[in-house]
Amino acid sequence: MTQTSPPSPAPAPAPSPLAVALAATIRAFNTNKTSWIGLGVFLAVVVLAIMAPWIAPHDPLEQDVFSRLQGPSAEYPLGTDYFGRCILSRLLHGARYSLLIGVASTLAAMLIGSAIGILAGWYGGRFDVIVMQTMDVLLAFPALILGLIIVAMLGPTLVNIVIAIALTSIPAFARIARAPTISVKEREFVEACRALGYSDARIMFLHILPNIFAEILVMSSLWLASAIRTEASLAFIGLGLRPPIPTWGGMIREGFENILDSYWLALAPGVAILIVVFALNLLGDGLRDAVDPKLKGET
């Protein structure tokens, strides 16, 4: 009587690209501990902005002329402004507008700029030259100057500010997407897709984009910090959202007029911008370590 050998176990399924990328990111963050700090601080600011209507001690638009220009106290932890409005309440609500403008403009720039860069890198030739020379023209303008011109022409509304900041970021995303596209399109799996008759659009956005998305994501975290700074700069020079809407840049502008007597007016929003930008840069360092083989020590 012959004995049959037990069946061999089925091979474990290969991990998904998303799981591999997530594991690499966690390893990089564990190596660069400050990245966890940046992620935690940024998420804390996001939570505070979302919860602002419930945790703000006062109405950010409520005026009390008898309490104007008061220093920090139990009732007003960060003091009051020239109209007697609570600085802490305006700071929390201002985070909503600053983060909304920063995220929306960065997301729009990432989508449009990445699409432009992928198209230029994929088709190459004269199309690539014309597109990238156009991007070079936009890059020749400082981000603040270009944003100032656009907002001055269109008007300082929420949508126009998002459009202005997005246009200043599109060339950077186009360049960061174009370079790896040129490299990836020469790989074997792209040639196999061509041999199978896949359309250009399918190859670019279903096969090339996932392979370059990590670099785009790192760029997004860094340009989000730049977008928040640009919005604050536009508000400081009077091209932000119209008062009495609270924004961090607008609060700094209002506080600058009383900087010698009431320093807390400009100090609180300035520190808030510093913390968020610093946290995003720490986060960007961690993401960069996760996608850069040389920084991870890989060969």
MARVEXBA-15720 format. One record per residue (C-alpha): y, z, x. Coordinates in Angstrom, 1 decimal, padded with zeros to 4 digits, always signed. Each point is the difference from the previous one (the first is absolute). Layout:
<marros>
<marro v="Y" w="Z" u="X"/>
...
</marros>
This chain:
<marros>
<marro v="+000.0" w="+000.0" u="+000.0"/>
<marro v="+003.2" w="-001.1" u="+001.6"/>
<marro v="+003.2" w="+002.0" u="-000.2"/>
<marro v="+003.3" w="-001.7" u="-000.8"/>
<marro v="+003.0" w="+001.1" u="+002.0"/>
<marro v="+002.9" w="+001.4" u="-002.0"/>
<marro v="+002.7" w="-002.4" u="-000.7"/>
<marro v="+002.9" w="+000.1" u="+002.4"/>
<marro v="+003.2" w="+001.4" u="-001.3"/>
<marro v="+002.6" w="-002.4" u="-001.2"/>
<marro v="+002.9" w="-000.5" u="+002.4"/>
<marro v="+003.1" w="+002.0" u="-000.8"/>
<marro v="+002.8" w="-002.2" u="-001.5"/>
<marro v="+002.7" w="-000.9" u="+002.4"/>
<marro v="+003.2" w="+002.0" u="-000.6"/>
<marro v="+002.9" w="-001.8" u="-001.7"/>
<marro v="+003.0" w="-001.1" u="+002.1"/>
<marro v="+002.1" w="+002.5" u="-002.0"/>
<marro v="-002.3" w="+002.9" u="+001.0"/>
<marro v="+000.0" w="-001.1" u="+003.6"/>
<marro v="+003.8" w="-000.3" u="+000.1"/>
<marro v="+000.3" w="+003.4" u="-001.7"/>
<marro v="-002.3" w="+001.6" u="+002.5"/>
<marro v="+001.9" w="-001.5" u="+002.9"/>
<marro v="+003.2" w="+001.3" u="-001.4"/>
<marro v="-001.3" w="+003.5" u="-000.4"/>
<marro v="-001.3" w="-000.1" u="+003.6"/>
<marro v="+003.4" w="-001.2" u="+001.3"/>
<marro v="+001.8" w="+002.7" u="-002.0"/>
<marro v="-002.3" w="+002.7" u="+001.4"/>
<marro v="+000.8" w="-001.2" u="+003.5"/>
<marro v="+003.7" w="-000.1" u="-000.7"/>
<marro v="+000.5" w="+003.2" u="-002.0"/>
<marro v="+003.7" w="-000.6" u="-000.6"/>
<marro v="-001.0" w="-002.8" u="-002.3"/>
<marro v="-001.4" w="+002.5" u="-002.5"/>
<marro v="+003.3" w="+001.8" u="+000.2"/>
<marro v="+001.9" w="-003.2" u="-000.8"/>
<marro v="-002.3" w="-000.8" u="-002.9"/>
<marro v="+000.2" w="+003.5" u="-001.4"/>
<marro v="+003.8" w="+000.2" u="+000.2"/>
<marro v="+000.5" w="-003.4" u="-001.6"/>
<marro v="-002.5" w="+000.8" u="-002.8"/>
<marro v="+001.9" w="+003.3" u="-000.5"/>
<marro v="+003.3" w="-001.8" u="-000.4"/>
<marro v="-001.6" w="-002.4" u="-002.5"/>
<marro v="-001.4" w="+002.9" u="-002.1"/>
<marro v="+003.4" w="+001.7" u="+000.1"/>
<marro v="+001.7" w="-003.2" u="-001.1"/>
<marro v="-002.5" w="-000.5" u="-002.9"/>
<marro v="+000.4" w="+003.6" u="-001.1"/>
<marro v="+003.8" w="+000.0" u="+000.3"/>
<marro v="+000.7" w="+000.2" u="-003.7"/>
<marro v="-002.1" w="+003.1" u="-000.3"/>
<marro v="+000.7" w="+001.9" u="+003.2"/>
<marro v="+003.8" w="-000.8" u="+000.4"/>
<marro v="+001.9" w="+003.3" u="-000.7"/>
<marro v="+002.9" w="-001.9" u="-001.7"/>
<marro v="+000.9" w="-003.3" u="-001.6"/>
<marro v="+001.0" w="-002.2" u="+002.9"/>
<marro v="+002.9" w="-001.5" u="-002.1"/>
<marro v="+001.3" w="+003.2" u="-001.5"/>
<marro v="+003.5" w="+000.9" u="+001.3"/>
<marro v="+001.4" w="+003.5" u="+000.3"/>
<marro v="+003.5" w="-000.1" u="+001.5"/>
<marro v="+000.1" w="+003.8" u="+000.3"/>
<marro v="-003.0" w="-000.2" u="+002.4"/>
<marro v="+001.1" w="-002.9" u="+002.2"/>
<marro v="-000.5" w="+000.0" u="+003.7"/>
<marro v="-002.0" w="+003.3" u="+000.0"/>
<marro v="-002.2" w="+000.7" u="+002.9"/>
<marro v="-003.7" w="+000.7" u="-000.2"/>
<marro v="-000.9" w="+002.8" u="-002.4"/>
<marro v="-002.7" w="+001.3" u="-002.2"/>
<marro v="+001.2" w="-002.1" u="-002.9"/>
<marro v="+000.7" w="-003.1" u="+002.1"/>
<marro v="-002.4" w="+000.1" u="+003.0"/>
<marro v="+001.7" w="-002.9" u="+001.8"/>
<marro v="+003.5" w="+000.5" u="-001.4"/>
<marro v="+002.1" w="-002.2" u="-002.3"/>
<marro v="+002.1" w="-003.1" u="+000.4"/>
<marro v="+003.6" w="-000.8" u="-000.8"/>
<marro v="-000.8" w="-000.2" u="-003.7"/>
<marro v="-002.1" w="+003.2" u="-000.1"/>
<marro v="-003.3" w="-001.9" u="-000.2"/>
<marro v="-003.2" w="+001.6" u="+001.6"/>
<marro v="-000.7" w="-001.6" u="+003.3"/>
<marro v="-003.7" w="+000.9" u="-000.1"/>
<marro v="-000.4" w="-001.6" u="-003.5"/>
<marro v="+001.8" w="-003.1" u="+001.1"/>
<marro v="-002.1" w="-000.1" u="+003.2"/>
<marro v="-003.3" w="+000.1" u="-001.9"/>
<marro v="+001.1" w="-002.6" u="-002.5"/>
<marro v="+001.5" w="-002.1" u="+002.8"/>
<marro v="-003.4" w="-000.1" u="+001.6"/>
<marro v="-001.3" w="-001.9" u="-003.0"/>
<marro v="+002.6" w="-002.8" u="+000.5"/>
<marro v="-000.3" w="-000.2" u="+003.8"/>
<marro v="-003.8" w="-000.1" u="-000.1"/>
<marro v="+000.0" w="-002.5" u="-002.9"/>
<marro v="+002.3" w="-002.4" u="+001.8"/>
<marro v="-001.8" w="+000.4" u="+003.3"/>
<marro v="-003.5" w="-000.5" u="-001.4"/>
<marro v="+001.0" w="-002.9" u="-002.3"/>
<marro v="+001.9" w="-001.9" u="+002.7"/>
<marro v="-002.7" w="+000.5" u="+002.5"/>
<marro v="-002.7" w="-001.1" u="-002.4"/>
<marro v="+001.9" w="-003.1" u="-001.0"/>
<marro v="+000.7" w="-000.8" u="+003.7"/>
<marro v="-003.6" w="+000.6" u="+000.9"/>
<marro v="-001.3" w="-002.3" u="-002.8"/>
<marro v="+002.5" w="-002.9" u="+000.6"/>
<marro v="+000.2" w="+000.3" u="+003.8"/>
<marro v="-003.8" w="+000.2" u="+000.4"/>
<marro v="-000.5" w="-003.0" u="-002.2"/>
<marro v="+002.5" w="-002.0" u="+002.0"/>
<marro v="-001.5" w="+001.1" u="+003.3"/>
<marro v="-003.5" w="-000.9" u="-001.1"/>
<marro v="+001.0" w="-003.4" u="-001.2"/>
<marro v="+001.9" w="-000.8" u="+003.2"/>
<marro v="-002.8" w="+001.1" u="+002.2"/>
<marro v="-002.6" w="-001.8" u="-002.1"/>
<marro v="+001.7" w="-003.4" u="-000.2"/>
<marro v="+001.8" w="+000.1" u="+003.3"/>
<marro v="+001.8" w="-003.1" u="+001.2"/>
<marro v="+003.5" w="-000.9" u="-001.2"/>
<marro v="-000.4" w="+002.2" u="-003.0"/>
<marro v="-000.6" w="+003.0" u="+002.3"/>
<marro v="+003.0" w="-000.9" u="+002.1"/>
<marro v="+002.4" w="-000.4" u="-002.9"/>
<marro v="-001.1" w="+003.2" u="-001.7"/>
<marro v="+000.1" w="+002.2" u="+003.1"/>
<marro v="+003.4" w="-001.4" u="+001.1"/>
<marro v="+001.3" w="+001.0" u="-003.5"/>
<marro v="-001.4" w="+003.5" u="+000.6"/>
<marro v="+001.7" w="+000.0" u="+003.4"/>
<marro v="+003.3" w="-000.7" u="-001.7"/>
<marro v="-000.5" w="+003.0" u="-002.3"/>
<marro v="-001.0" w="+002.1" u="+002.9"/>
<marro v="+003.3" w="-000.9" u="+001.8"/>
<marro v="+001.8" w="+002.1" u="-002.6"/>
<marro v="-000.2" w="+003.8" u="+000.4"/>
<marro v="-001.8" w="+001.5" u="-003.0"/>
<marro v="+003.0" w="+002.0" u="-001.1"/>
<marro v="+002.4" w="-002.9" u="+000.2"/>
<marro v="-002.3" w="-002.4" u="-001.9"/>
<marro v="-000.6" w="+002.7" u="-002.7"/>
<marro v="+003.7" w="+000.6" u="-000.2"/>
<marro v="+000.8" w="-003.7" u="-000.5"/>
<marro v="-002.7" w="-000.4" u="-002.7"/>
<marro v="+001.0" w="+003.2" u="-001.9"/>
<marro v="+003.7" w="-000.9" u="+000.2"/>
<marro v="-000.8" w="-003.4" u="-001.6"/>
<marro v="-002.4" w="+001.1" u="-002.6"/>
<marro v="+001.3" w="+003.5" u="-000.9"/>
<marro v="-001.3" w="+003.5" u="+000.8"/>
<marro v="-002.7" w="+000.3" u="-002.7"/>
<marro v="-003.5" w="+001.3" u="+000.6"/>
<marro v="-001.7" w="-003.4" u="-000.2"/>
<marro v="+002.6" w="-001.6" u="+002.3"/>
<marro v="-000.3" w="+002.7" u="+002.6"/>
<marro v="-003.8" w="-000.4" u="+000.0"/>
<marro v="+000.5" w="-003.8" u="+000.4"/>
<marro v="+002.4" w="+000.5" u="+002.8"/>
<marro v="-002.1" w="+002.4" u="+002.0"/>
<marro v="-003.2" w="-002.1" u="-000.6"/>
<marro v="+001.7" w="-003.1" u="+001.4"/>
<marro v="+000.9" w="+001.8" u="+003.2"/>
<marro v="-003.7" w="+000.9" u="+000.4"/>
<marro v="-001.7" w="-003.3" u="-000.9"/>
<marro v="+000.4" w="-001.6" u="+003.5"/>
<marro v="-001.7" w="+002.9" u="+001.7"/>
<marro v="-003.0" w="-000.1" u="-002.4"/>
<marro v="-000.2" w="-003.8" u="+000.4"/>
<marro v="-000.3" w="+000.3" u="+003.8"/>
<marro v="-002.5" w="+002.9" u="-000.1"/>
<marro v="-002.2" w="-002.1" u="-002.4"/>
<marro v="+000.3" w="-003.3" u="+001.7"/>
<marro v="-001.3" w="+001.0" u="+003.5"/>
<marro v="-003.4" w="+001.4" u="-001.0"/>
<marro v="-000.4" w="-002.8" u="-002.6"/>
<marro v="+000.1" w="-002.6" u="+002.9"/>
<marro v="-002.7" w="+001.9" u="+001.8"/>
<marro v="-002.2" w="+000.7" u="-003.0"/>
<marro v="+000.0" w="-003.5" u="-001.4"/>
<marro v="-001.9" w="-001.2" u="+003.1"/>
<marro v="-002.9" w="+002.4" u="-000.5"/>
<marro v="-003.5" w="-001.0" u="-001.1"/>
<marro v="+000.1" w="+001.4" u="-003.5"/>
<marro v="+003.1" w="-002.0" u="-000.8"/>
<marro v="-001.7" w="-003.2" u="+001.3"/>
<marro v="-003.0" w="+000.9" u="-002.3"/>
<marro v="+002.4" w="+000.3" u="-003.0"/>
<marro v="+001.4" w="-003.4" u="+000.8"/>
<marro v="-003.4" w="-001.5" u="+000.2"/>
<marro v="-000.9" w="+001.5" u="-003.4"/>
<marro v="+003.0" w="-001.7" u="-001.5"/>
<marro v="+002.1" w="+003.0" u="-000.7"/>
<marro v="+003.6" w="-000.7" u="-000.9"/>
<marro v="+002.8" w="+001.0" u="+002.4"/>
<marro v="+001.3" w="+002.6" u="-002.4"/>
<marro v="-003.4" w="+001.7" u="-000.3"/>
<marro v="-000.5" w="+000.1" u="+003.8"/>
<marro v="+003.5" w="+001.4" u="+000.7"/>
<marro v="+000.1" w="+002.7" u="-002.6"/>
<marro v="-003.6" w="+001.0" u="-000.4"/>
<marro v="-001.2" w="-000.4" u="+003.6"/>
<marro v="+002.9" w="+000.1" u="+002.4"/>
<marro v="+002.2" w="+002.5" u="-001.8"/>
<marro v="-002.6" w="+002.8" u="+000.1"/>
<marro v="-000.3" w="-000.5" u="+003.7"/>
<marro v="+003.7" w="+000.4" u="+000.7"/>
<marro v="+000.9" w="+002.5" u="-002.6"/>
<marro v="-000.3" w="+003.0" u="+002.3"/>
<marro v="+002.9" w="-001.4" u="+002.2"/>
<marro v="+002.1" w="-000.6" u="-003.1"/>
<marro v="-000.7" w="+003.5" u="-001.3"/>
<marro v="+001.2" w="+001.5" u="+003.3"/>
<marro v="+003.2" w="-002.1" u="-000.2"/>
<marro v="+000.5" w="+001.2" u="-003.6"/>
<marro v="+000.0" w="+003.7" u="+000.9"/>
<marro v="+002.6" w="-000.6" u="+002.7"/>
<marro v="+002.2" w="-002.3" u="-002.1"/>
<marro v="+000.0" w="+002.5" u="-002.8"/>
<marro v="+001.9" w="+002.4" u="+002.2"/>
<marro v="+002.4" w="-002.8" u="+000.9"/>
<marro v="+000.5" w="-000.9" u="-003.7"/>
<marro v="+000.9" w="+003.6" u="-000.8"/>
<marro v="+002.5" w="+000.1" u="+002.8"/>
<marro v="+001.5" w="-003.3" u="-001.1"/>
<marro v="+000.4" w="+001.2" u="-003.6"/>
<marro v="+001.7" w="+003.2" u="+001.2"/>
<marro v="+002.3" w="-002.1" u="+002.3"/>
<marro v="+001.0" w="-002.3" u="-002.9"/>
<marro v="+000.7" w="+003.0" u="-002.2"/>
<marro v="+002.0" w="+001.6" u="+002.7"/>
<marro v="+002.4" w="-002.9" u="+000.2"/>
<marro v="+000.3" w="-000.2" u="-003.7"/>
<marro v="-002.5" w="-002.7" u="-000.9"/>
<marro v="-002.8" w="+002.2" u="-001.4"/>
<marro v="-000.7" w="+001.0" u="-003.6"/>
<marro v="+003.2" w="+000.9" u="-001.8"/>
<marro v="+000.9" w="+003.7" u="-000.5"/>
<marro v="-001.0" w="+002.3" u="-001.6"/>
<marro v="-003.5" w="-001.2" u="+000.8"/>
<marro v="-001.2" w="+002.2" u="+002.9"/>
<marro v="-001.2" w="-001.7" u="+003.2"/>
<marro v="-000.4" w="+001.4" u="+003.4"/>
<marro v="+002.5" w="-002.4" u="+001.6"/>
<marro v="+002.5" w="+000.5" u="-002.8"/>
<marro v="-000.3" w="+003.8" u="+000.5"/>
<marro v="+000.8" w="-000.4" u="+003.7"/>
<marro v="+003.0" w="-002.1" u="-000.9"/>
<marro v="+001.3" w="+002.6" u="-002.4"/>
<marro v="-000.7" w="+002.8" u="+002.5"/>
<marro v="+001.8" w="-001.9" u="+002.8"/>
<marro v="+003.3" w="+000.4" u="-001.7"/>
<marro v="-000.4" w="+003.8" u="+000.1"/>
<marro v="-002.0" w="+000.3" u="+003.3"/>
<marro v="+002.4" w="+002.5" u="+001.6"/>
<marro v="+000.1" w="+002.4" u="-002.9"/>
<marro v="-003.4" w="-000.5" u="-001.7"/>
<marro v="-002.5" w="-001.2" u="+002.6"/>
<marro v="-003.0" w="+000.5" u="-002.3"/>
<marro v="+001.0" w="-002.9" u="-002.2"/>
<marro v="-001.0" w="-002.6" u="+002.7"/>
<marro v="-002.5" w="+002.2" u="+001.9"/>
<marro v="-002.6" w="+000.3" u="-002.8"/>
<marro v="-000.4" w="-003.8" u="-000.7"/>
<marro v="+000.3" w="-000.8" u="+003.7"/>
<marro v="-002.9" w="+002.4" u="+000.8"/>
<marro v="-002.0" w="-001.4" u="-002.9"/>
<marro v="+000.3" w="-003.6" u="+001.4"/>
<marro v="-000.8" w="+001.2" u="+003.5"/>
<marro v="-003.2" w="+001.8" u="-001.3"/>
<marro v="-001.3" w="-003.0" u="-002.0"/>
<marro v="+000.7" w="-002.6" u="+002.7"/>
<marro v="-001.6" w="+002.2" u="+002.7"/>
<marro v="-003.0" w="+000.6" u="-002.2"/>
<marro v="-000.4" w="-003.7" u="-000.6"/>
<marro v="+000.2" w="-000.8" u="+003.7"/>
<marro v="-002.7" w="+002.6" u="+000.7"/>
<marro v="-002.1" w="-001.6" u="-002.7"/>
<marro v="+000.5" w="-003.4" u="+001.4"/>
<marro v="-001.1" w="+001.2" u="+003.4"/>
<marro v="-003.3" w="+001.1" u="-001.5"/>
<marro v="-000.5" w="-003.2" u="-001.8"/>
<marro v="+000.7" w="-002.0" u="+003.2"/>
<marro v="-002.6" w="+002.0" u="+001.8"/>
<marro v="-002.5" w="-000.7" u="-002.7"/>
<marro v="+000.4" w="-003.8" u="+000.3"/>
<marro v="+000.7" w="-000.5" u="+003.7"/>
<marro v="-003.3" w="-000.1" u="+001.9"/>
<marro v="+001.7" w="+000.7" u="+003.4"/>
<marro v="+001.6" w="+003.2" u="-001.4"/>
<marro v="-003.3" w="+001.0" u="-001.5"/>
<marro v="-001.7" w="-000.4" u="+003.4"/>
<marro v="-002.2" w="-002.8" u="-001.1"/>
<marro v="-000.8" w="-003.1" u="+002.1"/>
</marros>
